[in-house]
Amino acid sequence: MSPSIEDVKKKYTQRLLAMPGVISVGIGKDPEGLPVIIVGLERPQPETQKKLPKTLEGYPLHIEIIGKIRAQ
């Protein structure tokens, strides 16, 4: 049995957050409604984006430029 998307996210979150410019890791859905792992970047990071995998244990990885996170 393959791991759940939650387990995969948990397994890779610290590794992804250690990459330059990565400020969030979450779970979402693609346009077809399928689960994806979303990596949030503060701004475009071409070098980091090249190093990010297309999938993690079979789950697609999507990159979103979300800007700076500020506490409210």
Backbone as JSON Lines, residues from 0, in Angstrom:
{"i":0,"aa":"M","n":[0.83,-1.18,0.0],"ca":[0.0,0.0,0.0],"c":[0.89,1.25,0.0]}
{"i":1,"aa":"S","n":[0.59,2.19,-0.88],"ca":[1.41,3.4,-0.96],"c":[1.04,4.36,0.18]}
{"i":2,"aa":"P","n":[2.0,5.21,0.57],"ca":[1.73,6.14,1.67],"c":[0.71,7.2,1.26]}
{"i":3,"aa":"S","n":[0.03,7.76,2.26],"ca":[-0.93,8.83,1.99],"c":[-0.18,10.12,1.65]}
{"i":4,"aa":"I","n":[-0.88,11.04,1.01],"ca":[-0.25,12.33,0.67],"c":[0.17,13.06,1.95]}
{"i":5,"aa":"E","n":[-0.59,12.89,3.02],"ca":[-0.23,13.52,4.3],"c":[1.09,12.97,4.83]}
{"i":6,"aa":"D","n":[1.27,11.64,4.7],"ca":[2.53,11.03,5.15],"c":[3.71,11.49,4.3]}
{"i":7,"aa":"V","n":[3.5,11.59,3.0],"ca":[4.58,12.04,2.1],"c":[4.94,13.49,2.4]}
{"i":8,"aa":"K","n":[3.94,14.34,2.59],"ca":[4.2,15.75,2.93],"c":[5.01,15.83,4.21]}
{"i":9,"aa":"K","n":[4.58,15.11,5.22],"ca":[5.27,15.13,6.51],"c":[6.73,14.66,6.37]}
{"i":10,"aa":"K","n":[6.94,13.63,5.57],"ca":[8.28,13.08,5.37],"c":[9.24,14.08,4.72]}
{"i":11,"aa":"Y","n":[8.73,14.89,3.77],"ca":[9.6,15.77,2.97],"c":[9.57,17.25,3.38]}
{"i":12,"aa":"T","n":[8.68,17.65,4.28],"ca":[8.53,19.07,4.59],"c":[9.83,19.72,5.03]}
{"i":13,"aa":"Q","n":[10.54,19.17,5.97],"ca":[11.77,19.81,6.46],"c":[12.82,19.92,5.36]}
{"i":14,"aa":"R","n":[12.94,18.9,4.55],"ca":[13.91,18.91,3.44],"c":[13.55,20.01,2.43]}
{"i":15,"aa":"L","n":[12.27,20.15,2.12],"ca":[11.84,21.17,1.17],"c":[12.02,22.58,1.75]}
{"i":16,"aa":"L","n":[11.65,22.77,3.02],"ca":[11.78,24.09,3.65],"c":[13.24,24.53,3.78]}
{"i":17,"aa":"A","n":[14.17,23.59,3.74],"ca":[15.59,23.93,3.82],"c":[16.14,24.48,2.5]}
{"i":18,"aa":"M","n":[15.37,24.36,1.44],"ca":[15.81,24.85,0.13],"c":[15.62,26.37,0.06]}
{"i":19,"aa":"P","n":[16.54,27.08,-0.6],"ca":[16.45,28.55,-0.68],"c":[15.12,29.02,-1.28]}
{"i":20,"aa":"G","n":[14.46,29.92,-0.57],"ca":[13.24,30.53,-1.08],"c":[11.95,29.79,-0.76]}
{"i":21,"aa":"V","n":[12.04,28.53,-0.29],"ca":[10.83,27.77,0.03],"c":[10.32,28.24,1.39]}
{"i":22,"aa":"I","n":[9.04,28.69,1.42],"ca":[8.5,29.21,2.68],"c":[7.27,28.44,3.16]}
{"i":23,"aa":"S","n":[6.77,27.52,2.34],"ca":[5.63,26.72,2.8],"c":[5.54,25.42,2.02]}
{"i":24,"aa":"V","n":[4.93,24.42,2.66],"ca":[4.64,23.14,2.02],"c":[3.23,22.77,2.45]}
{"i":25,"aa":"G","n":[2.38,22.5,1.49],"ca":[1.0,22.17,1.81],"c":[0.43,21.12,0.87]}
{"i":26,"aa":"I","n":[-0.85,20.86,1.05],"ca":[-1.58,19.91,0.22],"c":[-2.74,20.64,-0.43]}
{"i":27,"aa":"G","n":[-2.94,20.38,-1.7],"ca":[-4.04,21.01,-2.41],"c":[-4.54,20.08,-3.49]}
{"i":28,"aa":"K","n":[-5.24,20.65,-4.46],"ca":[-5.77,19.87,-5.58],"c":[-5.4,20.57,-6.89]}
{"i":29,"aa":"D","n":[-5.17,19.75,-7.91],"ca":[-4.91,20.31,-9.23],"c":[-6.24,20.65,-9.9]}
{"i":30,"aa":"P","n":[-6.22,21.2,-11.11],"ca":[-7.47,21.59,-11.78],"c":[-8.47,20.43,-11.97]}
{"i":31,"aa":"E","n":[-7.98,19.2,-12.0],"ca":[-8.85,18.04,-12.15],"c":[-9.36,17.52,-10.8]}
{"i":32,"aa":"G","n":[-8.93,18.15,-9.72],"ca":[-9.36,17.74,-8.39],"c":[-8.51,16.66,-7.75]}
{"i":33,"aa":"L","n":[-7.38,16.33,-8.34],"ca":[-6.48,15.31,-7.78],"c":[-5.54,15.94,-6.76]}
{"i":34,"aa":"P","n":[-5.14,15.19,-5.72],"ca":[-4.29,15.75,-4.68],"c":[-2.87,16.04,-5.18]}
{"i":35,"aa":"V","n":[-2.33,17.16,-4.71],"ca":[-0.96,17.57,-5.06],"c":[-0.29,18.13,-3.81]}
{"i":36,"aa":"I","n":[1.02,18.09,-3.81],"ca":[1.81,18.76,-2.77],"c":[2.2,20.11,-3.34]}
{"i":37,"aa":"I","n":[1.91,21.16,-2.58],"ca":[2.18,22.53,-3.04],"c":[3.36,23.1,-2.28]}
{"i":38,"aa":"V","n":[4.35,23.56,-3.02],"ca":[5.53,24.21,-2.44],"c":[5.39,25.7,-2.71]}
{"i":39,"aa":"G","n":[5.36,26.5,-1.65],"ca":[5.24,27.94,-1.78],"c":[6.59,28.63,-1.75]}
{"i":40,"aa":"L","n":[6.81,29.5,-2.73],"ca":[8.03,30.29,-2.79],"c":[7.68,31.76,-2.57]}
{"i":41,"aa":"E","n":[8.58,32.48,-1.9],"ca":[8.36,33.91,-1.68],"c":[8.37,34.67,-3.01]}
{"i":42,"aa":"R","n":[9.29,34.28,-3.88],"ca":[9.42,34.89,-5.21],"c":[10.04,33.83,-6.12]}
{"i":43,"aa":"P","n":[10.04,34.05,-7.43],"ca":[10.65,33.05,-8.31],"c":[12.1,32.77,-7.9]}
{"i":44,"aa":"Q","n":[12.44,31.52,-7.84],"ca":[13.78,31.06,-7.47],"c":[14.21,30.03,-8.52]}
{"i":45,"aa":"P","n":[14.72,30.48,-9.66],"ca":[15.03,29.54,-10.75],"c":[15.9,28.35,-10.33]}
{"i":46,"aa":"E","n":[16.92,28.59,-9.53],"ca":[17.81,27.49,-9.13],"c":[17.07,26.48,-8.26]}
{"i":47,"aa":"T","n":[16.3,26.98,-7.31],"ca":[15.53,26.09,-6.44],"c":[14.48,25.36,-7.27]}
{"i":48,"aa":"Q","n":[13.79,26.07,-8.13],"ca":[12.74,25.47,-8.95],"c":[13.29,24.33,-9.81]}
{"i":49,"aa":"K","n":[14.51,24.48,-10.31],"ca":[15.14,23.42,-11.11],"c":[15.41,22.18,-10.26]}
{"i":50,"aa":"K","n":[15.72,22.37,-8.98],"ca":[16.08,21.26,-8.1],"c":[14.87,20.54,-7.51]}
{"i":51,"aa":"L","n":[13.71,21.18,-7.52],"ca":[12.52,20.54,-6.96],"c":[12.07,19.38,-7.86]}
{"i":52,"aa":"P","n":[11.71,18.25,-7.26],"ca":[11.25,17.12,-8.08],"c":[9.86,17.4,-8.66]}
{"i":53,"aa":"K","n":[9.51,16.71,-9.71],"ca":[8.18,16.83,-10.31],"c":[7.14,16.08,-9.48]}
{"i":54,"aa":"T","n":[7.58,15.01,-8.82],"ca":[6.69,14.22,-7.96],"c":[7.44,13.8,-6.71]}
{"i":55,"aa":"L","n":[6.67,13.5,-5.67],"ca":[7.21,12.92,-4.44],"c":[6.41,11.65,-4.16]}
{"i":56,"aa":"E","n":[7.05,10.52,-4.3],"ca":[6.42,9.22,-4.07],"c":[5.09,9.07,-4.8]}
{"i":57,"aa":"G","n":[5.07,9.58,-6.04],"ca":[3.91,9.42,-6.89],"c":[2.92,10.59,-6.86]}
{"i":58,"aa":"Y","n":[3.08,11.51,-5.93],"ca":[2.19,12.66,-5.85],"c":[2.83,13.85,-6.57]}
{"i":59,"aa":"P","n":[2.09,14.5,-7.47],"ca":[2.65,15.65,-8.18],"c":[3.0,16.79,-7.22]}
{"i":60,"aa":"L","n":[4.06,17.5,-7.57],"ca":[4.48,18.66,-6.78],"c":[4.23,19.91,-7.62]}
{"i":61,"aa":"H","n":[3.48,20.85,-7.07],"ca":[3.2,22.11,-7.76],"c":[3.9,23.24,-7.01]}
{"i":62,"aa":"I","n":[4.39,24.2,-7.77],"ca":[5.08,25.36,-7.2],"c":[4.17,26.56,-7.33]}
{"i":63,"aa":"E","n":[4.03,27.32,-6.24],"ca":[3.26,28.55,-6.26],"c":[4.12,29.68,-5.71]}
{"i":64,"aa":"I","n":[4.1,30.81,-6.37],"ca":[4.78,32.02,-5.87],"c":[3.74,32.74,-5.0]}
{"i":65,"aa":"I","n":[3.97,32.76,-3.69],"ca":[2.95,33.27,-2.77],"c":[3.33,34.58,-2.1]}
{"i":66,"aa":"G","n":[4.55,35.04,-2.3],"ca":[4.97,36.28,-1.67],"c":[5.38,36.05,-0.23]}
{"i":67,"aa":"K","n":[5.72,37.14,0.41],"ca":[6.2,37.08,1.79],"c":[5.03,36.8,2.74]}
{"i":68,"aa":"I","n":[5.26,35.94,3.69],"ca":[4.25,35.63,4.71],"c":[4.44,36.57,5.87]}
{"i":69,"aa":"R","n":[3.33,37.24,6.27],"ca":[3.39,38.17,7.39],"c":[2.35,37.79,8.43]}
{"i":70,"aa":"A","n":[2.71,37.88,9.68],"ca":[1.74,37.64,10.75],"c":[0.73,38.77,10.78]}
{"i":71,"aa":"Q","n":[-0.52,38.45,11.07],"ca":[-1.55,39.48,11.13],"c":[-2.04,39.68,12.54]}
